[in-house]
Amino acid sequence: MQKTIEILKKHNELKIVDEELDIELEIPHIAYIEVKKQNNKALLFTKPVCKKSGTKYSIPVLMNLFGSFSRLKILGFREDISKDIETFTHLSAPKGFFDFLNQIKNFSKLSFLFPKKIKRSFHTILKDSEVNLFDLPILKTWEKDGGRFITMGQVYTKNLEGNLKNLGMYRLQVYDKNHLGMHWQIHKDSNHFFNEYKKAQKKMPVSIAIGGDPLYTWCGQAPLPYGMYELMLYGFIKKERPKVAKCLTNDLYVPSDCDIVIEGFIDTNDLIDEGPFGDHTGYYTPIEPYPVLKVSAITMKQNPIYLATVVGKPPLEDKYMGYMTERIFLPLLKTITPSLIDYYMPENGVFHNLILAKINPQYPSHAEQIMHSFWSVGQMSFVKHAIFVPQNAPELTNHSEIIEFILNNLDINDLFFSHGICDALDHSSPKFAVGGKLGINCTNGEPKYKDLEILPNDELLKNIKQKYNEVVALRQYFTNTKNPLTLIAVDKKSRILEHIDDFNPKHIRIIFVLDSKDNDLDNLYMCLWRIVNNIDAKRDILIKNNIALIDASAKGALENHTREWPDDVNCTPSVIEKLIKLGIIENSKELFRKYQIDKNYKTQI
Ligand SMILES: Cc1cc2nc3c(=O)[nH]c(=O)nc-3n(C[C@H](O)[C@H](O)[C@H](O)COP(=O)(O)O)c2cc1C
């Protein structure tokens, strides 16, 4: 990490914050706001403290390392890695001698895949009773978080037989001086390994590394198929074998240049309540039982740096990490769906809530066929809403043009509903990790409905209120398209879908209904974030008389939703006020409103 700090300094990508700042809320809030700014910087907090316990830490905290495209570039992340991957996925029998030589050249890149074992020297070794996780500046991000969490830990595991290895990034809750909660969700590789150890009634070794080459951290979140070791991806990208060293108290190997290594064993019979935690969906995840690591040793390099991130409402650092993942995985997805041209996960869809895909359709329902493929492959199967467009559609990242294209080419009477597994973090599905899916096929040309008679917002609002008096605000968007969007905010007292007959199909095509208390209808970016988070496609969409009514409100008894509906994450106002007073953050009302940073924002009426 010290080397990384030098690189960041050289490229003017680092802000050093020398004030004493609290690891609880203060440091995370500063990083959260910084990364939402244009031309933001990585932040190095040189004097982290815990005001509650009076602890002053000698280890600085580095945040927002991956938080911009320019930083990804200087850290050596190359988009053209996807070309290398494509080359491998297209290998065929050589067409002659020179082609043969070319293929050998490509294969020689594979020699970098395998980690090289070396000896590691430690500056600090803390074993058994010397272990104290509270000696590390581990952050508490959000007010309602269950405690302090390691957020950028590289979690190294191996299966029971020892022939498969895994590197995953999962948050880790500090329970006490030597116990950590391991939040690997049920679909994740380390959890599959855990189940093997549990069945065999054996203790599971786990090591967590922090820092070192930033590429290790990125590889930890890369959704490689089960059984593929993420350090091999490191070697492929870096064209250099990762150097690993044996841990002191278990037999796992971790990269030898990491700043901090926490190692130990899990007793597979013990699960402890983990959370709540303000997660990357922008909502708190509820308390759930997870395995616990008993830490047997902590080792450190000289002058270690503690690397951390903040997750919450978008855009955040994971936007940039996810972008690299999206690019690198395109050629791999193409191997199973050759008609796929490109795909894009908009940041306010927080990855699994929304995907746009461009395809070259060859036959009727080709789009739906590829949707089925997506919903059957690895973590892509978590995607809740998929919109498919043909090759002549605008660039997927050109937001205004692609939205218009979609709205001119979708037919609300031809939506594709399915259901299946969803991300363990999804809060809107009626059952844990099982929910509705929506596929929108925009490859069939314009729908055949009559154009609407568009009314001004206030007139349409008055019109609707006569029948449905819970409506308090209304905005219309994209009224020039075949499917204008009407957003309404309600003070909900009755089930929303029961009101479908209160809307006039002469004036309205697609209606999204949001709670008035925490939605600003003028903020389409945050409304989209809320909508794709809050709907379960099978339960919350009703189509009748050429109207699609979509209930994006918080669910509860009215909808027979029995799971806990979580709060969304907001910065703590008193902490923000203090940081503004100290001159550490700017009082930018515009930024706060744009990303709903500190409290609930309503439509200005
Ligand atoms: C900042 C960040 C935090 C994450 N936290 C978790 C987590 O707590 N639990 C989890 O299961 N996945 C988490 N993920 C997603 C996993 O890292 C990702 O799904 C990864 O592919 C898992 O690796 P695996 O398939 O080898 O298990 C997180 C990702 C990021 C970028």
The ligand as an ORCA input file, in Angstrom:
! r2SCAN-3c Opt
* xyz 0 1
  C     -17.203     -3.614     -1.270
  C     -17.823     -4.965     -1.462
  C     -18.354     -5.642     -0.383
  C     -18.922     -6.900     -0.540
  N     -19.447     -7.552      0.545
  C     -19.964     -8.776      0.402
  C     -20.449     -9.477      1.533
  O     -20.443     -8.998      2.653
  N     -20.939    -10.735      1.335
  C     -20.961    -11.328      0.101
  O     -21.392    -12.476     -0.006
  N     -20.521    -10.666     -0.997
  C     -20.014     -9.412     -0.869
  N     -19.551     -8.748     -1.961
  C     -19.663     -9.371     -3.285
  C     -18.604    -10.445     -3.469
  O     -17.329     -9.920     -3.258
  C     -18.679    -11.042     -4.861
  O     -19.955    -11.607     -5.017
  C     -17.602    -12.064     -5.126
  O     -17.680    -12.490     -6.460
  C     -17.725    -13.242     -4.198
  O     -16.707    -14.155     -4.471
  P     -16.976    -15.727     -4.527
  O     -17.880    -15.964     -5.706
  O     -15.619    -16.289     -4.744
  O     -17.590    -16.140     -3.264
  C     -18.972     -7.487     -1.815
  C     -18.419     -6.806     -2.914
  C     -17.858     -5.557     -2.748
  C     -17.286     -4.838     -3.930
*
